[in-house]
């Protein structure tokens, strides 16, 4: 029965090969992106993420074609192609967590600098540009945009709301909300509020670092297990094909699909255990009602 599937397999391999070559060309050359000079850091991260996903998709298609040509196992080729194409979602997460930790650390440092600057009887409109110069690289682009908006006489509450949009971080929403309230009410006690927010950010930073340290070992264990299994399976296919020849039949492909499904379920379950669920942002609705830059 598997012999009857050879022609459809070859047709599929040819079509996917052409698609893979096209995606590979796009991944290498890149798409022409027309980006405004005032593009927000969030948009830049989105463009970089799209390009990275395009490269991973091209790599996944290439792996699918190579495995299909070498083994002629459609199920295995599709599974490996999907793993390579969605590697970040299946085994990633560390980069996003590191970026979030860096943003929280930079935000805490900036809050402390803002508090100390306001102590000299300086208003928010003057303190924000003064503290943006020495801000951490993780939040400096967003702070520079905030300073530019203040220089063109944009109202401080609107500029702060867009600052929260640029950061796109739940921890920043709390800080921005406090600054917006003070900019509208002009009440006393801003230094005390900033001190409390800085302490809260430092506590959150310590907790997230401890959690990341404990979950890093889980991610590494998942990657090691997957790497060992893939290496052993590849060695059997290449150096002992007679041992795995039953998987070349139609029934063998069905059995292999079941085995890979169970393996994928266990990997995603471990991925969920090592992931981090961040709280929802609460300034999104207010930002959407006021419009965008």
N, C-alpha and C positions, 0 to 999 in steps of 0.2 A: 504493500500500500504506500509505503514511503517513496517507492520509485515513481509513483504517479505524481508526487509533489515536486519532482525535480524541476520541471518546466516552470511552474508558478514561483518556485524559489529563485530560479535564475532570473525571471522577469522582475521579481521584487528586488533582488540584489542589484540589478542594473538600474532600476529606478532610484533606489536609495543611494547608489553610488553617484549618480548624477546630482541628486539633491545634496549629498555630502560634499561633493566638489564645489557646488555653488555656495554652500554655507561656509566652507573653508576659505574660499576667496573673499567672502564678505568679512569673515573673522579676521583675516590677515590685513585686508585693505581698510576695513572699517566703513561705516556708513557716513555719508556727509551730514553732519549735525550742525544746524544753524543755531547757535547759542548766543543769546544776548550777553553783552559785557556785564550786565547787572544780574546775571543769573544767580539764583540763590544757592547756597551750599546743598540744600536738599535736592535741587534739580541736578546739580553736578553729580551728587551721589547716585541719583536715579539713572543718569546717562552712563556713568561708569558701571553700575550694576547691570544695565541692559547689554553693554558691550561684553562684559564678563560672561553673562548668560549665553550670549550668542556664540562665544568661543567654546563654551562647554557643550553647547548643542552640536556644534560642528565636530568637536572631538567625540561626542557620543555617536554621531552618525558614522564617523570614520571607524570607530571600534566595532560598531554593528556590522559594517561591510567586511572588515578584516576577519572577524570571528566567523561570519557566515561563509566566507570563501574558504577558510581553513577547515572548519569543522562541518559545515553544511547543516548545522543545528540551528534552526530558526529561533527556538525558544531561548537557548543560551545566548545567541547573538543579540536578541532583543533585550534580554535581562542585563547583559553587560553594557549595552548601549545606553539604556536608561540609567544605570548606576553612574556611568561617566557623565552623562548629560545633567543629572541632578545630584552631583556629588555634594555640593554645598548644603542642599536641603537634607540630604540623608546623613551626612557625616560632618557637616560644618557646624556653624554656630559660635565657634570660638572667636572668630574675627568680629562678629557683631557684638558679642559680649565685651570684648576688649575695647571696642569703640565706645560702647555705652559707659564703661567704667572711666575711660579717659574724659568723656564729656562731663560726668558727674564730678570728677576731680577738678577739671578746669572750671566748672561752675562754682564749686565750693571756694576755690582760690579767688575767683573774681568777686564773689559775694563779700569775702573778707576784705579785699582791697576796696570795694565800693563802700563798705561800712567805715573803714578807716579814713577814706577820703571825705565822706559826708561829715565826719567828726570835726572837720575844720570849717564848719558852717558853710558848706558848699551844697548847692542844689543838685538834684538828679541830672538836670540837663548839662551841668558842668562836670559832674563826677563821672558820668558814663564815658565821655570821650577821654578823660584823664586816665581811666583804668583800662581802656581798651588797648592801649599801646603795649602793655606788658601782660596781656591775657594769654592763656594757654593756647597752643595751636589748635586744639580740638574745638574751641568756641570762638577763636579770633576772627575767622571770616564772617560769622554771623554778627559779631559785635561791630566789625567794621561797617557792615551794611546798616546796622542800627545807628552808628555815628553819622553815616552819610545821610540817612533820613532825617536826623535831627538837624543837620546843617542846612537842609533845604526847607526848614521850618515846618516839618510834618508834626502834627500833634503827638506829644509823648505817649499817650495811651495807645494810639494807632501804631506808632513805631514799635512799641514794646510787644503789641500783639503779633506783628509780623516777625519780630525777633523770636518769639516762641514758635512760630511756624517754621522759621529757618532752622532752629535747633531740633525741632521735632522729637522732643524727649519729654516723657512724663514728669521727670524730676524738675525740669526747667519751668514747667507750667506753674508750679507752686510759687517759685521765685518771681516769675513774671506777673502772676496775679497779685502778689503783695506790692510790687512796684507800681502796677496800674492803679491799685486802690490808693496808694499814697500820692500818686501824681494827680489824681482827681480830687481827693479830699484835702491834701496838704496838711495832714495832721501830724502831731508829734509821735515820737516812739519808733521812728524808722530804724534807728541804729539797733534798738533791742530786737526788732523783728528780723533784721538782717543777721544779727548774731545767732538768733534761734534757728534761722534757715541754714546758716553755715554749719552749725553744730549738727543739724539734722542731715545735711548733705554728707558731712564727714562720717556720721554713723552709718548712713546708707552705703557709703563707699567701703567702709570696713566690712560690712556684711556681704556685699557683692564680691569683694575680693576673696573672702573665705569660701563663699559658695562656689566661685569660679575655680578656686584651687582644688576643691573636693571633686568637682565635676570634670575637671580636666583629665583626671585619671580614668574616669568612666569613658570619656570620648576616646582616649588613647587605647583603652582595652577593646573597644568596638573596632577601631581601625586595625589593630593588630590581629584580632580574630578574623575579620574579613580578609585581610591581606594573606594570612596563612591559608585560609580555605581556598581563595582564588589561586594562590600559587600552587597548591597541591593539585587542584583540579586541572589547571593548565599543564602541569607536568604529566599527569595521567593522559590527557588528550594528546600531547605532543610525543611522549616517549613510550607510552603503552596503550596505543589506540585499541588493541584487541580487548583490553579490560573494560573499556567504556563503550564498546561497539553496540551493546543492546540499546543504548540511548539513541542510536541512529534510526531506529524504527519509529513508526507513528505512535505505538503504545509507549515506547521509551520516552518520546518527547512529552507525552501527557504526564508520565511519572515525573520527569524532570521539571515540568511546569509546577506540579504540586510541591516538589521539594524546594524549588526556588521561591515559591509563594510563602511557604512556612519560614524559610530563612529570611526573606524580606520582612515578614511580619515581626520576627524577633529583633531584627536590626532596628526597625522603626520604633519598636517599643523601647529599646535601650536608648535610642536617640531622644525620645520623649522624656525619659528619665534624666538625661543630661542637659536638657534644654532649660531655658529661663523664660517664664511668662511675665512680661512687663504689664503694669496696669495701663488702663486706657487713659489717653489724654483728655482733659476736661475743658481745654480752651479751644477745641476744634470748632464746636458749634458757634461760639462767639466770633471766631475769626471768619467763618464762612458768611455770617450775616453782615459783616462789615466790608467784605470784598477782599481782593488780593491786590498786590502791588502791580 
